[in-house]
Amino acid sequence: MSDIDRRHAERLMEQAGLDALVIFQPEAFRYAVGAPAGVATMWGRAGAAIALVPADAATGLAAIASDHTPPARSARLWQRWTCAPIASGSTCSI
């Protein structure tokens, strides 16, 4: 359950002319959503979990939490390029 007083937040956002709050900090995410963001925020990484608090208190909250799972394939980290001098037309090959 969210710890935000939605009615109070609604009044403050209306006064500020805001449609919603977008929350990126892990601590604020937990406060807004009422649940931890999970392993993605163990090291305090802002943006790993995002909460959307609409100005209208009757509208539900939205949340996105990343698991930061790497792809299941390997990737080449570098390529070696061989280039001719610029004066000769600058042709390159891998």
Secondary structure, DSSP 8 states (H G I E B T S, - for coil): ---S-HHHHHHHHHHHT-SEEEE-SHHHHHHHHSS---GGGTT--TTSEEEEEESSTTS--EEEE------SS--------EE--GGGT--EE-
